[in-house]
Amino acid sequence: MSFIVQSESEAFTTTAPGQPGFLGDCAQVTTSVSGNTWTRVIDFGTSDCTLANANTVRGKITLTFSDDFTADVRAIKYRFENFYHNNRLVQGGSDLGKTTVNGHPMATLTLNWTVTTANGIVFRRVGQRLREFTSGYETLDWSDNQFAITGSWITAFPNGIVHISTINAPLVAQGDCTHITRGTIKFMRDNSSGSGLLDYGAGSCDNQATLYINGNPSAVGL
């Protein structure tokens, strides 16, 4: 790790290449401090970097937050720069509020993203998700982590259709599984009276779910 003393307005910068663990071994993390503001840049490089959950990313994520680490509520801003997730360009950013409720870390994510696929199809999404860290937060072992996710968001598709998605039963994500293991999401179209419900099942770690369209079920692989 390098440490560079700079001017008073930018107190120091640290760079740690090759971060192990969830970020993969190709991420370089640089932290700059100016007054009470911290800026952290996670640089995955220009070639695909494989994360612990097998997703690939490249580009940069910039986080900005204050140094009051003991505050009951903390705000963190995320911004993307030439960032690709599984070869999809992600633009825009997110605001993250972090707090603790009943001893559990909680994070509220407000998103405003534009996602462009490899063949140029553009999707836009705005909304909010609440993620509760339900277990594993007291250990350094990623595999025992478990999260419960709630919230709702609106997705605009290239053909003009708008989908409204609401998590009816909390989605459960586990550190040792690359799939959502349980929970349901309800879907509505702005120009339709019909609805859909995606049910991830009862807790098995697999890519199987059941999609209900107006109450009629069909199995899907995710």
C-alpha positions in Angstrom: 0.0 0.0 0.0 1.4 3.4 -0.9 0.9 6.6 1.2 1.3 10.0 -0.4 1.2 13.2 1.7 -0.4 16.0 -0.3 -1.7 19.5 0.3 -3.9 20.5 3.3 -7.0 20.6 1.1 -6.4 17.0 0.1 -4.8 15.5 3.1 -3.7 12.1 1.8 -4.2 9.5 -0.9 -3.8 5.8 -0.4 -3.8 3.2 -3.1 -4.2 -0.5 -2.6 -3.9 -2.6 -5.8 -5.1 -6.2 -6.0 -7.9 -6.1 -3.5 -8.7 -9.8 -2.5 -12.2 -11.1 -1.7 -15.5 -9.9 -3.1 -13.9 -7.2 -5.3 -11.7 -9.7 -7.1 -8.0 -9.5 -7.3 -7.9 -6.9 -10.1 -9.5 -4.0 -8.3 -7.4 -1.0 -7.3 -8.9 1.1 -4.5 -7.7 4.7 -4.1 -8.9 6.9 -1.2 -8.5 10.6 -1.0 -9.4 12.8 2.0 -10.2 16.5 1.7 -11.4 18.1 4.9 -14.2 15.9 6.2 -14.9 14.4 2.8 -13.6 11.0 1.7 -13.5 10.0 -2.0 -12.8 6.4 -2.8 -12.3 5.2 -6.4 -12.7 1.5 -7.1 -10.9 0.9 -10.4 -11.5 -2.5 -12.0 -9.5 -1.7 -15.0 -10.4 -1.8 -18.7 -10.6 -5.6 -19.0 -13.3 -7.7 -17.4 -12.6 -8.5 -13.7 -14.4 -11.5 -12.2 -16.0 -11.0 -8.7 -16.5 -13.6 -6.0 -20.1 -14.0 -7.2 -18.8 -14.8 -10.8 -20.1 -11.5 -12.3 -17.7 -9.6 -14.5 -17.1 -5.8 -14.2 -14.8 -3.2 -15.6 -14.4 0.5 -15.3 -14.7 2.7 -12.1 -17.0 3.3 -9.2 -16.5 6.5 -7.2 -17.8 6.8 -3.6 -18.1 10.0 -1.7 -18.8 10.1 2.0 -18.0 12.0 5.3 -15.5 10.9 7.9 -18.1 10.8 10.7 -17.9 7.0 11.0 -19.8 7.0 14.3 -22.9 8.8 13.0 -26.2 7.1 13.4 -27.0 7.7 9.8 -24.4 8.0 7.0 -24.8 9.0 3.4 -22.7 7.6 0.6 -22.9 8.7 -3.1 -21.9 6.3 -5.9 -21.1 7.4 -9.4 -20.1 5.2 -12.4 -17.4 6.0 -14.9 -17.1 3.8 -18.0 -18.5 1.0 -15.8 -19.7 -2.3 -17.3 -21.5 -5.1 -15.4 -21.6 -8.4 -17.4 -20.8 -6.4 -20.5 -23.7 -3.9 -19.9 -22.8 -0.2 -19.6 -24.1 1.3 -16.4 -24.5 5.1 -16.2 -25.8 7.4 -13.5 -25.4 6.8 -9.8 -26.9 5.9 -6.5 -27.3 7.5 -3.0 -26.8 5.1 -0.1 -28.0 5.8 3.4 -26.5 3.5 6.1 -27.8 3.1 9.6 -28.4 0.4 12.3 -31.9 -0.9 13.3 -32.3 -3.4 16.2 -28.6 -4.1 15.9 -28.7 -4.9 12.2 -26.9 -2.8 9.6 -29.4 -1.3 7.2 -28.8 0.3 3.8 -31.3 2.4 1.8 -30.2 2.7 -1.9 -31.8 5.3 -4.1 -31.0 4.5 -7.7 -31.1 6.4 -11.0 -29.4 4.3 -13.6 -29.3 3.9 -17.4 -28.2 0.5 -18.6 -27.1 -0.1 -22.2 -26.8 -3.7 -23.5 -24.0 -4.9 -25.8 -26.3 -4.5 -28.8 -27.3 -1.0 -27.9 -30.7 -1.5 -26.2 -31.2 1.1 -23.5 -33.1 0.7 -20.2 -33.7 3.3 -17.5 -34.4 2.6 -13.8 -35.3 4.7 -10.8 -36.4 3.6 -7.4 -35.3 2.6 -3.9 -34.2 -0.6 -2.2 -33.7 -1.3 1.5 -31.2 -4.0 2.4 -31.1 -5.4 5.9 -27.9 -7.3 6.9 -29.7 -10.0 8.8 -26.8 -12.3 9.7 -23.0 -12.7 9.3 -22.2 -9.1 9.9 -20.2 -9.9 13.0 -17.7 -12.1 11.1 -15.2 -11.5 8.4 -16.4 -14.5 6.5 -18.3 -13.5 3.4 -20.0 -16.9 3.0 -22.1 -16.6 6.1 -23.6 -13.2 5.2 -27.4 -13.0 4.6 -29.4 -10.0 3.5 -33.2 -9.2 3.2 -34.1 -6.8 0.5 -37.3 -4.8 0.0 -38.3 -1.8 -2.1 -39.8 -0.8 -5.4 -38.5 0.7 -8.7 -39.7 1.8 -12.2 -38.0 0.5 -15.4 -38.5 2.2 -18.7 -38.0 -0.1 -21.8 -36.9 1.0 -25.3 -40.4 0.3 -26.7 -41.9 2.9 -24.3 -43.4 0.3 -21.9 -42.9 1.1 -18.2 -42.7 -1.6 -15.6 -43.4 -1.0 -11.9 -41.7 -3.6 -9.7 -42.5 -4.0 -6.0 -40.9 -6.6 -3.6 -43.9 -8.2 -1.9 -41.9 -10.7 0.3 -38.3 -9.8 1.1 -35.7 -11.2 -1.3 -33.1 -13.2 0.6 -29.5 -13.1 -0.7 -26.7 -15.2 0.9 -23.0 -14.8 0.6 -22.4 -18.5 -0.4 -25.0 -18.5 -3.2 -25.0 -16.6 -6.5 -28.8 -16.6 -6.7 -31.7 -15.1 -4.8 -33.0 -18.0 -2.5 -36.5 -16.8 -1.6 -38.9 -13.8 -1.9 -41.3 -12.4 -4.4 -41.5 -9.4 -6.8 -44.8 -8.1 -8.2 -44.7 -6.5 -11.7 -47.2 -4.1 -13.2 -47.3 -2.3 -16.6 -48.4 1.3 -16.7 -50.7 0.6 -19.6 -52.2 -2.8 -18.6 -54.5 -4.1 -15.9 -52.6 -7.4 -15.8 -49.9 -8.3 -13.3 -47.0 -10.7 -12.8 -45.4 -12.2 -9.7 -41.9 -13.7 -9.6 -41.5 -16.2 -6.8 -37.9 -17.3 -6.0 -39.0 -20.3 -4.0 -38.5 -21.5 -0.4 -34.8 -21.2 0.1 -32.9 -23.5 -2.3 -29.7 -22.2 -3.9 -30.6 -22.6 -7.6 -31.5 -20.6 -10.6 -35.1 -21.7 -10.6 -38.2 -19.5 -10.0 -41.9 -19.4 -10.8 -43.4 -16.6 -12.8 -47.1 -16.0 -12.4 -48.9 -14.0 -15.1 -52.3 -13.1 -14.0 -52.2 -16.0 -11.6 -51.0 -18.6 -14.2 -47.7 -20.2 -13.2 -44.7 -21.1 -15.4 -41.2 -22.2 -14.3 -38.3 -20.0 -15.4 -34.5 -20.2 -15.0 -32.7 -17.1 -13.9 
